[in-house]
Amino acid sequence: MATFSQDMMNELERIQDFNKPRMIAVNNNKTYAYSNQVMGQIEQKNRADYSRTAVGLNQSNIELLTIQHEFGIYGGESGEYILDLAEKLTIPFIVIFHTVLVEPSMKQLAIMKRLAELSIKVVTMAQTKIIDLQEVYGIAMNKIEMFHHGVPVVATATRLELKATFGYENRQILSTFGFLSPGKGIEYAIKAMKGVVAKHPNALYMIWGKTHPVVKQESGEVYRQQLIDLVASLGLDKHVAFVDKHLTQEEVVQSLVLSDIYMTPYLGKDQAVSGTLAFGIGYGRVIISTPYRYAVEMLADGRGLLAEFRDADSLETHIVNVLDDPGLKAEMENKTLALGSTMMWDEVAKSYAVLFRKIIAQSYALKGSAV
């Protein structure tokens, strides 16, 4: 979400009729050195901070607020403290729902319904979630907007050039990037590599990223070590590589462009949005995924392949089929890139800008009529 927010701000800053956007950061009991883009801070578990922030916003020259919503970001049960802010706002706001659960708890349902009720618009990043917002959360269709998860525009070398630069000229590269956590299902992709390597001995699966900070705080590097041990037990040391670091935006894009196949073998079927999958589509990679809801929607019409959940054999079959058939690979890349070109942040930001202008204009019209 932090990456999403930063990318959105960077693009909106380029739009001439907007003032420089600013951000309010939510901290987790730590002190951070922020840039001047951050105008305020909320201590996650300090309930008073949410009301105080709302009062400050109301007294500022801010004309519109965007609330990025994800369970676990804000304090209180299911992040209920965010309502203290929303209920005290007198300026208009929209809410972007990064997660839309099909079976929310009563508390989760109440929070999202209340945020939607108070907001001017709600935004989802998946077409299928529009129905859930209507049927599960009771949100009117005319209040819902759907914008793709933005993908940053980063200039980079070609796949062949990057392979030459990093010494992978003769390798078929598969990759996954993002924070490591047990829900990513990477162990199944590693198991699939055993059969893949038997048919394509030049295949290399690269796992980019550090352990998720919450997972590391709770259980250390247990999951990563389990994956490393699995690689060793399968004799795949030369065919699976871990890049244990926080990636810069340029490195994320390079990891994708370098890849012949990008994989998201996630375990949760109801995942509404995946930023990493969006990045893979944006840069036109062949994608093999498990059929969580966002993947089913985004990989339709031949833009990717869907393996069964928790099924290494199914992943292996799809990987081998792509590596066996360069024509199929090229066809899928072209189809994926056709959608991906509409998902780049320079395009998505234009859609947000249209919405923001409309809301701000309506707000001024209402103020004028009240005078």
C-alpha positions as CSV (number, residue, x, y, z in Angstrom):
1,M,0.0,0.0,0.0
2,A,2.9,2.4,0.7
3,T,4.2,1.7,-2.8
4,F,0.8,2.3,-4.3
5,S,0.4,5.6,-2.4
6,Q,3.8,6.8,-3.4
7,D,3.3,6.0,-7.0
8,M,-0.1,7.7,-7.0
9,M,1.4,10.9,-5.4
10,N,4.2,10.9,-7.9
11,E,1.9,10.8,-10.9
12,L,-0.6,13.3,-9.5
13,E,2.3,15.7,-8.8
14,R,2.9,15.8,-12.6
15,I,-0.7,17.0,-13.3
16,Q,-0.4,20.8,-13.7
17,D,-3.8,21.9,-12.3
18,F,-3.2,20.0,-9.0
19,N,-1.2,21.3,-6.1
20,K,1.5,19.0,-4.8
21,P,-0.3,16.1,-3.0
22,R,0.7,15.3,0.5
23,M,0.4,12.2,2.7
24,I,-0.4,11.3,6.3
25,A,1.6,8.4,7.4
26,V,0.5,5.7,9.9
27,N,3.3,4.5,12.1
28,N,3.7,1.3,14.0
29,N,5.5,2.4,17.2
30,K,8.6,3.4,15.3
31,T,10.1,6.7,14.2
32,Y,10.7,7.2,10.5
33,A,12.5,9.9,8.6
34,Y,9.9,11.0,6.1
35,S,10.3,13.4,3.1
36,N,8.3,16.7,3.0
37,Q,5.6,14.8,1.2
38,V,4.4,13.6,4.6
39,M,2.3,16.4,6.2
40,G,1.3,14.5,9.3
41,Q,1.6,11.2,11.2
42,I,-0.8,8.9,13.1
43,E,0.4,6.5,15.7
44,Q,-1.4,3.3,14.7
45,K,-2.7,2.4,18.2
46,N,-3.2,5.9,19.5
47,R,-6.9,6.4,19.0
48,A,-6.7,10.1,19.8
49,D,-4.4,10.7,16.8
50,Y,-7.2,9.8,14.4
51,S,-9.6,12.5,15.7
52,R,-6.8,15.0,16.0
53,T,-5.8,14.4,12.4
54,A,-9.4,14.9,11.2
55,V,-9.6,18.3,13.0
56,G,-6.3,19.4,11.4
57,L,-7.5,18.4,8.0
58,N,-10.7,20.3,8.4
59,Q,-8.8,23.4,9.3
60,S,-6.3,23.1,6.5
61,N,-6.5,24.0,2.8
62,I,-6.9,20.4,1.8
63,E,-9.9,20.0,-0.6
64,L,-10.1,16.2,-0.9
65,L,-8.8,13.3,1.1
66,T,-8.1,9.8,-0.1
67,I,-8.3,7.0,2.5
68,Q,-6.4,3.9,1.5
69,H,-8.1,1.0,3.3
70,E,-6.7,-2.3,4.2
71,F,-7.4,-4.4,7.3
72,G,-4.4,-4.3,9.7
73,I,-3.2,-0.8,8.7
74,Y,-5.2,1.1,11.3
75,G,-5.6,0.6,15.0
76,G,-8.4,-1.1,17.0
77,E,-10.3,-4.2,16.2
78,S,-10.2,-4.7,12.4
79,G,-8.8,-1.2,12.1
80,E,-11.9,0.5,13.5
81,Y,-10.0,3.6,14.6
82,I,-10.1,4.9,11.0
83,L,-13.8,5.6,11.6
84,D,-12.8,8.2,14.3
85,L,-11.1,10.1,11.5
86,A,-13.8,9.6,8.9
87,E,-16.7,10.6,11.1
88,K,-15.1,13.9,12.1
89,L,-14.1,15.0,8.6
90,T,-16.0,17.9,7.1
91,I,-14.0,17.8,3.8
92,P,-14.9,15.3,1.2
93,F,-13.1,12.0,0.9
94,I,-13.0,8.9,-1.2
95,V,-11.9,5.5,0.1
96,I,-9.9,3.0,-1.9
97,F,-10.6,-0.6,-0.8
98,H,-7.5,-2.7,-1.3
99,T,-9.3,-5.7,0.2
100,V,-12.9,-6.6,-0.3
101,L,-13.7,-9.8,1.6
102,V,-16.6,-12.0,0.4
103,E,-17.2,-13.2,4.0
104,P,-16.3,-10.4,6.3
105,S,-16.7,-10.5,10.0
106,M,-19.5,-8.4,11.5
107,K,-16.9,-5.8,12.6
108,Q,-15.2,-5.7,9.1
109,L,-18.6,-5.4,7.4
110,A,-19.6,-2.6,9.7
111,I,-16.4,-0.6,9.2
112,M,-16.5,-0.8,5.4
113,K,-20.2,0.0,5.2
114,R,-19.6,3.1,7.4
115,L,-16.6,4.3,5.4
116,A,-18.7,3.9,2.2
117,E,-21.6,5.7,3.7
118,L,-19.4,8.7,4.8
119,S,-17.4,8.9,1.6
120,I,-18.2,10.6,-1.7
121,K,-17.0,7.6,-3.8
122,V,-15.5,4.2,-3.1
123,V,-12.9,2.7,-5.5
124,T,-12.1,-1.0,-6.1
125,M,-9.3,-2.3,-8.4
126,A,-11.2,-5.4,-9.7
127,Q,-14.3,-5.6,-11.8
128,T,-15.6,-8.6,-9.9
129,K,-15.4,-6.7,-6.6
130,I,-18.1,-4.2,-7.8
131,I,-20.7,-7.0,-7.3
132,D,-19.3,-7.8,-3.9
133,L,-19.5,-4.2,-2.8
134,Q,-23.1,-4.1,-3.9
135,E,-24.3,-7.5,-2.6
136,V,-22.2,-8.0,0.5
137,Y,-21.7,-4.4,1.7
138,G,-24.9,-2.8,0.3
139,I,-23.1,0.0,-1.5
140,A,-25.0,1.7,-4.3
141,M,-23.6,1.1,-7.8
142,N,-23.5,4.9,-8.5
143,K,-21.1,5.3,-5.6
144,I,-18.5,2.7,-6.9
145,E,-15.6,3.4,-9.3
146,M,-13.2,0.8,-10.7
147,F,-9.7,1.8,-11.5
148,H,-6.8,-0.6,-12.3
149,H,-4.0,-1.0,-9.8
150,G,-1.4,1.3,-11.2
151,V,2.0,0.2,-12.5
152,P,4.9,2.6,-12.5
153,V,6.5,3.6,-15.8
154,V,10.3,2.7,-15.5
155,A,12.7,2.8,-18.4
156,T,14.7,-0.4,-18.5
157,A,16.8,-2.5,-20.8
158,T,15.4,-5.5,-22.8
159,R,15.1,-9.0,-21.4
160,L,18.1,-10.2,-23.5
161,E,20.2,-7.2,-22.4
162,L,19.3,-7.7,-18.7
163,K,20.1,-11.4,-18.9
164,A,23.5,-10.5,-20.4
165,T,24.1,-7.9,-17.7
166,F,23.4,-10.2,-14.8
167,G,25.0,-13.4,-16.3
168,Y,21.8,-15.3,-17.2
169,E,22.2,-15.4,-21.0
170,N,21.4,-19.1,-21.2
171,R,18.8,-19.3,-18.5
172,Q,15.0,-19.4,-18.6
173,I,14.0,-17.2,-15.7
174,L,10.9,-17.7,-13.6
175,S,10.3,-15.2,-10.8
176,T,8.2,-14.1,-7.8
177,F,8.7,-10.8,-6.0
178,G,7.3,-9.2,-2.8
179,F,7.4,-9.8,0.9
180,L,7.8,-13.5,1.8
181,S,5.0,-15.0,3.9
182,P,3.4,-18.4,4.2
183,G,0.3,-17.3,2.2
184,K,2.4,-16.8,-0.9
185,G,2.6,-20.6,-1.7
186,I,6.2,-20.4,-2.9
187,E,6.9,-23.9,-1.6
188,Y,4.6,-25.3,-4.3
189,A,6.5,-23.4,-7.0
190,I,9.8,-24.7,-5.6
191,K,8.4,-28.3,-5.7
192,A,7.3,-27.7,-9.3
193,M,10.8,-26.8,-10.3
194,K,12.0,-30.4,-9.7
195,G,10.0,-31.6,-12.7
196,V,10.6,-28.4,-14.7
197,V,14.4,-28.8,-14.4
198,A,14.2,-32.4,-15.6
199,K,12.9,-31.1,-18.9
200,H,14.5,-27.7,-19.0
201,P,17.8,-27.9,-17.1
202,N,18.5,-24.2,-17.8
203,A,15.5,-23.0,-15.8
204,L,16.1,-20.8,-12.8
205,Y,13.4,-19.6,-10.3
206,M,14.3,-16.3,-8.6
207,I,12.5,-15.3,-5.4
208,W,12.9,-11.6,-4.8
209,G,12.2,-9.8,-1.5
210,K,12.6,-9.9,2.2
211,T,10.4,-11.6,4.7
212,H,7.2,-9.7,5.5
213,P,8.0,-7.4,8.5
214,V,5.0,-8.7,10.5
215,V,5.9,-12.3,9.9
216,K,9.5,-11.6,10.8
217,Q,8.4,-9.9,14.0
218,E,6.2,-12.9,15.0
219,S,8.2,-15.9,13.8
220,G,11.6,-14.6,12.5
221,E,12.9,-16.2,9.3
222,V,11.2,-19.6,9.9
223,Y,9.3,-19.5,6.6
224,R,12.4,-18.5,4.5
225,Q,14.5,-21.2,6.2
226,Q,11.8,-23.8,5.4
227,L,12.0,-22.7,1.7
228,I,15.8,-22.8,1.7
229,D,15.7,-26.3,3.3
230,L,13.2,-27.5,0.7
231,V,15.5,-26.3,-2.1
232,A,18.4,-28.2,-0.6
233,S,16.3,-31.4,-0.1
234,L,15.2,-31.3,-3.7
235,G,18.7,-30.7,-5.0
236,L,17.7,-27.4,-6.6
237,D,20.5,-25.2,-5.3
238,K,21.4,-24.2,-8.9
239,H,17.8,-23.7,-10.0
240,V,16.3,-21.6,-7.2
241,A,17.8,-18.3,-6.0
242,F,16.8,-16.1,-3.1
243,V,17.4,-12.3,-3.4
244,D,16.9,-11.2,0.3
245,K,16.6,-7.5,0.0
246,H,14.1,-4.6,-0.3
247,L,13.9,-3.9,-4.0
248,T,14.0,-0.4,-5.4
249,Q,11.3,0.3,-8.0
250,E,13.9,0.0,-10.8
251,E,14.9,-3.4,-9.4
252,V,11.3,-4.6,-9.3
253,V,10.9,-3.7,-12.9
254,Q,14.2,-5.3,-13.9
255,S,13.2,-8.5,-12.1
256,L,10.1,-8.6,-14.2
257,V,11.6,-7.7,-17.5
258,L,14.3,-10.3,-16.9
259,S,11.7,-13.0,-16.4
260,D,10.3,-15.4,-19.0
261,I,7.5,-16.4,-16.6
262,Y,6.2,-14.6,-13.5
263,M,4.4,-16.6,-10.9
264,T,1.9,-15.9,-8.0
265,P,1.1,-19.3,-6.5
266,Y,-0.9,-17.7,-3.7
267,L,-3.0,-19.8,-1.3
268,G,-6.0,-17.5,-0.7
269,K,-8.8,-17.8,-3.2
270,D,-10.5,-14.5,-2.3
271,Q,-7.6,-12.1,-2.8
272,A,-9.2,-9.0,-4.4
273,V,-6.0,-7.4,-5.7
274,S,-2.4,-8.3,-6.1
275,G,0.0,-5.4,-6.8
276,T,2.7,-7.9,-7.9
277,L,0.4,-9.5,-10.4
278,A,-0.6,-6.0,-11.7
279,F,3.1,-5.3,-12.2
280,G,3.6,-8.5,-14.1
281,I,0.7,-7.6,-16.4
282,G,1.9,-4.1,-16.8
283,Y,5.2,-5.3,-18.2
284,G,3.7,-8.0,-20.4
285,R,5.1,-11.1,-18.8
286,V,3.7,-14.6,-19.2
287,I,2.0,-15.2,-15.8
288,I,1.2,-18.5,-14.1
289,S,-0.9,-18.2,-11.0
290,T,-3.3,-20.0,-8.8
291,P,-7.0,-19.0,-9.4
292,Y,-7.5,-16.4,-6.7
293,R,-10.2,-13.9,-7.8
294,Y,-8.0,-11.1,-9.1
295,A,-5.9,-13.6,-11.1
296,V,-9.0,-15.2,-12.7
297,E,-10.2,-11.8,-13.8
298,M,-6.9,-10.4,-15.0
299,L,-5.6,-13.5,-16.7
300,A,-8.8,-14.2,-18.7
301,D,-8.7,-14.4,-22.5
302,G,-5.4,-16.1,-22.8
303,R,-3.4,-13.5,-20.7
304,G,-2.0,-16.2,-18.4
305,L,-2.4,-19.7,-17.0
306,L,-4.2,-20.8,-13.9
307,A,-2.8,-23.8,-11.8
308,E,-4.7,-25.5,-9.0
309,F,-4.2,-24.3,-5.5
310,R,-1.5,-26.1,-3.4
311,D,-0.6,-28.2,-6.5
312,A,3.0,-28.4,-7.6
313,D,2.2,-30.8,-10.4
314,S,-0.3,-28.4,-11.9
315,L,2.2,-25.5,-11.7
316,E,4.9,-27.8,-13.3
317,T,2.6,-28.6,-16.2
318,H,1.9,-25.0,-17.1
319,I,5.5,-24.0,-16.7
320,V,6.7,-26.7,-19.0
321,N,4.0,-26.0,-21.6
322,V,5.2,-22.4,-21.8
323,L,8.9,-23.2,-22.0
324,D,8.2,-25.9,-24.6
325,D,6.4,-23.5,-26.9
326,P,8.0,-20.1,-27.7
327,G,5.1,-19.3,-30.0
328,L,2.6,-19.7,-27.1
329,K,4.8,-17.6,-24.9
330,A,5.0,-14.7,-27.4
331,E,1.3,-14.8,-28.0
332,M,0.5,-14.6,-24.3
333,E,3.0,-11.8,-23.7
334,N,1.3,-9.8,-26.5
335,K,-2.1,-10.3,-25.0
336,T,-0.9,-9.4,-21.5
337,L,0.9,-6.3,-22.7
338,A,-2.3,-5.1,-24.4
339,L,-4.0,-4.9,-21.1
340,G,-0.9,-3.9,-19.2
341,S,-0.5,-0.7,-21.3
342,T,-3.8,0.6,-19.9
343,M,-2.6,-0.1,-16.3
344,M,0.5,2.1,-16.2
345,W,0.3,4.8,-13.6
346,D,0.5,7.7,-16.1
347,E,-2.9,6.4,-17.5
348,V,-4.5,5.4,-14.2
349,A,-3.7,8.7,-12.6
350,K,-5.7,10.5,-15.4
351,S,-8.8,8.5,-14.3
352,Y,-8.2,9.5,-10.7
353,A,-7.7,13.1,-11.7
354,V,-11.0,13.2,-13.5
355,L,-12.8,11.9,-10.4
356,F,-10.9,14.3,-8.1
357,R,-11.8,17.3,-10.2
358,K,-15.4,16.4,-10.3
359,I,-15.7,15.9,-6.5
360,I,-13.9,19.2,-5.8
361,A,-16.1,21.1,-8.2
362,Q,-19.2,19.6,-6.6
363,S,-17.9,20.5,-3.2
364,Y,-17.4,24.2,-4.2
365,A,-20.9,24.2,-5.8
366,L,-22.5,23.0,-2.6
367,K,-20.6,25.6,-0.6
368,G,-21.8,28.3,-3.0
369,S,-25.4,27.2,-2.8
370,A,-25.2,27.3,1.0
371,V,-24.1,30.9,1.1
